[in-house]
Amino acid sequence: MKKIILIIIIILTINLFFSKQIKTQNLTNINSDKIVNLLKTFNGFVGFEMRSLDGEKIINYNSNKLFIPASITKLFTCFSALESYNKYYTFKTKVYFDEKPTSYYRGNIYIKGFGNPVLTPLKYKYLLNAAISNNSIKKIYGNIIFDYSYYKENGFGKGWMWDDPQPQIAALNIWQENHEAFKYKTDFQLKDYITYLTTSYLQEIGINFYGEVKYDIVPNQLKPVYIHYSPTLNKILKQMLEKSDNQIAEQLFRNLGTINGTGKIDDSIEYEKNLIEKTFKTSNFILKDGCGLSMYNLLSPSLINDLIQYILNKYNSLFYDILATPYEDSTLKNRFNFTVWGKTGTLYSDSAISGILQASSGNRYIFTLIENNFPFHYSKAKEFENKILTTIYKIY
């Protein structure tokens, strides 16, 4: 009798277990269908994928098709930088003298950039003061020579539109949070701006300059008398992702081309391509720049989520820290009243949002939503994204 009762209890327990599983699966399917039906209402080309943090795919909609990702591209720049350097890596700007410094200096001063993405005007002024004034130089009779050779190509990226705000890229560059002033400037005009800053700052710190400004390569025998270091990579990435800074992203991308190549744009493209293919075992993507301005870029929501999951698993708290959230001064500021760690993207008829969402249940999900080729202002695409993510927050 006891055995019969035990068997009945076991059977009832098993039935209850599978019944709960079926109900859970049915609810998951209902929720998934609800999101897919919302996605189908969009007037344009849309792709979406959502998965759990351990990689279980929950919703797929055109998730393996290729889309113009806009600034979602910066996630791949972040990945490439973290994998190629360490989070405490710094970028250098070096100053050289070809004669021993004296008060009345008659030698040349060389300034060489090594791709510092965040060299601000004030930091550049500090660099000049530390290198020149601190060496007791009062008057310069020689020349100031800029060495831009760390990159073999300066200027704009491949596939950038002429009327989009475009940062000028050079091995020695001044970081401006507002790039509108440099929107149409050529490489020579950018160099003119750095020349202007140099002569102005020398005057401000009390140094008379009587020579000329020239461009050449630092002689091999010279050793730097001063090295300026950028903030660490993790801080640079945080600025890049939270504010979606194009200049920082493109400088980091161009630096990749100096690791195994000569600093050409194609070297950066090839380096990142090989790194992504090796890590994610796919060649189904196109990336031609680091900031996402290029109209040639093509990525799938599935690959983007693969990348997010990879970075999250390897770098965890660092990744959460450098992504934008609604609770800080970022591209997501005040956009949601729930927790999202994300990256946005916006071009002319392209919009995207990608990252990690914490639902009302407390569960976290990796997601990517991209819209291309819509016939209205991108603000409506943002409203669509908000609707999708808010619905997910509520029902998951």
N, C-alpha and C positions, 0 to 999 in steps of 0.2 A: 504493500500500500504506500509506504514511504517513497519507494522508487517511482511509483506512478505519479505521485504528487510532485516529486522533484522534476520528472520529465515534463509535466504540464507547466511548471514554473519556468523551466528552460525555454520551452516552446513559446510561451507568452512573452518572455523577455526578448527573445529573438524577433518575434513579430513586432513588438513595440519598437525595437531598435530600427528595423528596416522601415517601419511605418514612418518614424521620425525622419529617416534619411530621405524617403520618397517625398515627404512634405517639404523638407528643406530644399531638395532638388527642384521640386515644382515651383517653390517660391523664388528660387534663383532664376529659373527659366522665365517666370513671369516678369521679374525685375529686369532681366536682360532684354526681353522682348519690348518692354516699355521704353528702354533707352534706345534700342534700335529703331523703334517706330518714331521716336523724336528725331533721331539722326536723319531719317528718310524725309523729314519735312523741310530740310535745308535746301535752299535754291542755289545749288552750286555743287562742287565736288568735295565730298567730306570723307574723312577716314578717322577711325577711332579704335583704340584697343585699351582694355583695362585688365589688369592682372593683380593677383595677390603679391605680397612681398616675396614669397617663395617661388613665384613664377607661374602659378596656376592661372591660365587665361580664362577670364570670366565673360568678357564681351569682345567680339571681333566684328568690325564693320569696315571693309576695304582696308584692313590693317596691313596687308602685304603689298598694297599698291604704293606707287611713288608720288610724293607731293613736294611742292616747293615749300621748304620748312621755315623760311624767313629766319628770325633770330633764334629759333630752336637749334640752329647750327652751332650756336655758342656752347651748347652742352657737349658737342663733339670736340670743340676747341679746349674746353675744360678737361675732358677726358684725356686728350692727347698731351696736354701740358702736365697733368698729374702723373701720367705714365712715363713721361720723358724726363721730368725733373722730380725733385721732391718738394713737399709743401713749404719748405723753408728756403727754397732756392731764391736767389736775388739776381737781378739784372744790373750790369755795370755800365758806367760811363767813365772813361779814363782821360786824364789830362797828362800831357808829356811836355817837357822842355828839352830843347836841343842844345842848351847851354846852361851853365850853372846860374841859378837865379841871383840877381843883384837888384839894388834899388832902381837903377837905370838899366833895365833889361834890354839887350840888343839881339837876343836870340828869337827863335820862333816858338810859339805855343801851339801844340796840337790838341785838339779835342775830338775824341773818337767815341761814337755811340755804339752800344751793343744791344740795341733793341729794348731799352727800358720803356715799358708801356705807360708809365705813370710819372714821368719827369715833368713836374709842374713848373710854371714860370718862377715861382718862389724858390723851389728846390734847385732850379738851374742857377738862380742868383746866388744861392748858398754855395753851390759847387764852384762858381767862379771866385767867390770870396775866399773859400777854403783853399783853393789851389793856387791862387795868384796873390791875393792880399796877405794871406798867412805866410807866404814865402818872402815877405818884405818887399815885394815889387811895387814901385810907385809909378814908374813910367815904362811903357812898352814901345820900343822902337822897331822891333821885328814884326813879323806877321802872325796873325791868328789863322791857323789852318784847320779846317774841319775835315774829318775823315768819315765818309758815309759808306765805306766799302764793305761793311759787315753784311749788308744786303746788296745783291747784285742788281736788283731792280727796286726802285722806289715808286711812289705814286699810288694809283688806284688798283683795285682788284679786278679779276676777270668776271664779266657779266654784271658789273655794277651799272645801274641806270644813271643817265646824266643828270636827272633832276631829283635824285634822292640825296639826302645829306650824307656826304662821303668824307671820312677822315683821310687826311694825307698820311701816308705811311713812309717812314724812313728810319734808318738805323739810329740816327740821332733825331729825336722828335720831342716836341713840347706837347704835353697832354692838356687838352682843352675839354672840359665837360660839355661845353656847347660848341659843336662842330660847324655851326652855320657860317661862321666867319671864314672857314676854310673850304666851303662847299665846292667852289669852282676854282680854287687855286691850283696852279701847276706846281710841279716839283721845285722849280726855281723860285717861285714866290714863297714857298714854305721855307726854303733856305734863306731867302731875304728876311723873313720874319725872325728866324733864329739869329741872323746877323744883327738885326735891329736890337733884339733883346740883349745880345752880348755887348754891343757898344754902349747901350743905355745903362746896363747894370754896372759896367766898368766905371762909367762916369759917376754913378750913384755911390759906389764904394770908394771913390776917390782915386781911381787909377787912370792916368792919361794914356791914351792909345794913339800912336802916330803911324802905325804900320797899315797894312792892307789885310783884307779878309780873302783867303784863298781856299781851294779845295784840293786835297792831295791825300796820299796814303802815308801813315806814320812809318818812318824808317825802322827797319827791324831791330836796329841796335838800341833804340830808345826804350827806357823803362818808365812806367808811369810814376809821376810824382804825387798823384792824387787819384783815388778811385771813389766814385760815388756809388752807393748801393741803393737799389730800389727797396721798397717794402717787400716782405716775403710773398711767395707765390699764392699762398692761401688767402692773404688779404687782397691781392690783386684780383684773384678769381671772384671773391665776394663782391668787389666793386663792379666787375664785369657782368656778373649774372644778375645782381639785384637791380642795377640800373640799365642793364642791356647796353653796355658801352661798346660801341663799334670800334673805336680806336684801340682800346685795350685788346679786344678780341683779335683784331687783324694784326696787331703787333705780335701777339703771342703766336698766331698762325705763321707769320713770316719767320719768326725765330726758329720754328720747327725745321725750316729749310736750311738752316745752318748746321744742323746736327750731323747729318750725313752728306749734305750737299754743299753748294756754293752760295746759298742765300737767294736763289732765284725763286719766283713764285711757283714754278713747276716743281721745284725741289720740295717745297712745303706741301703741295698737293700730293706728290708721290709718297712722301714720308707718312702723312696722315692716312692715306689710302692703304698703305701696307700695314700700318698699325691696326686699323679697324678690321681689315680682312683677316689678319692673324688672330685677333682677339675674338671676333664674332663669326668667323668662318662663313663670310658672305661677301660677294662683290656687287650685290644688288643695291647700289647707291652711287650718287655723284656728289662730290664736294669740291668746290673751286675757290672757296675763301673761308675765313674763320669767323666772320661776323654775321653772315646770313644776308648780306645785301645782294649777292649774286643770284640772278634769275636762272643760272645753270644748275644750282643745287637741287638734288632730289633725294628724299629720304622717305622711308615707310614708317608708320606708327609703330609697327612691330620692332623694327631695328632700334628706334629711339627708346622704346621701353626696355629692350635688351641692354642698351647702354646705361640707362638709369639704374636698372637692377644691378648691373656690374659695379658701377661706382658706389652704389648704396651698400653693397655687400663688402666692398674692399675698403671704403673710406668712411662709411657710416655717418658719425656725428659731424664730420667735416662737411659732408655733402649737404646735410640738413642746414648747416650754418651758412653756407654760401648761396643757397637758393633764395629767391624772393618769397616773402610772405605778406599777407594782408595787414599785418600788425606793425610794419616798419615802412620807412621811406623807400619804396621800391616800385617796380612796375605793377605790383599787385596791391598796392596800398589801398585799403578800404574797399577792395573789390568783392570780397566775400566776408561773411560773418561766421565762418568756420575755418578750420586750419587747412591750408594748402601750402606746400613747399613747391614752388614751381618756376617755370621759365616761359615767358610769353614770346610771341613772334608776330610781326606786323609788316606787310608790304602793301602794295597797291590793291590787289584783289586777293590777298593771301593773309590768313590769320591762323594762329596756333596757340595752344597752351599745353604744357607737358609738366609732369612732376609726380608728386605724392599727395594724395588726398586722405584726410582722416574723416571717416564717415561718422554718422550719429551713433553707430554701434561701438565706436572706438577703434574699429578695424581700419588699417591703412591699405591703400591701393595705389599701384603705379598706373598712370594713365597718360595717353597722348591723344589729343584731338586737333586735327588740322582741317582747315577749309581753304580751298582754292577756287578761282574762277567765279566768284560771285558778282552779281551786277549791281551792287549797292555799296554804300560807304562801309568801311571795315568796322565801324562802331556797332553796326547791326550784327556782324559776325561775333563780336565780343559778347553781345547780349545773348546770342545763341549759345555760346560757350558757357556763360554763366548759368543759363537754364539747364543745360546738360549736367554740369557739375553740382548744382544745387539739388537737382533730382536725385543724383547718385548719393549725395550726402544724406538725404532724407530716407531713402529706401534701402540703403545698405548699412 
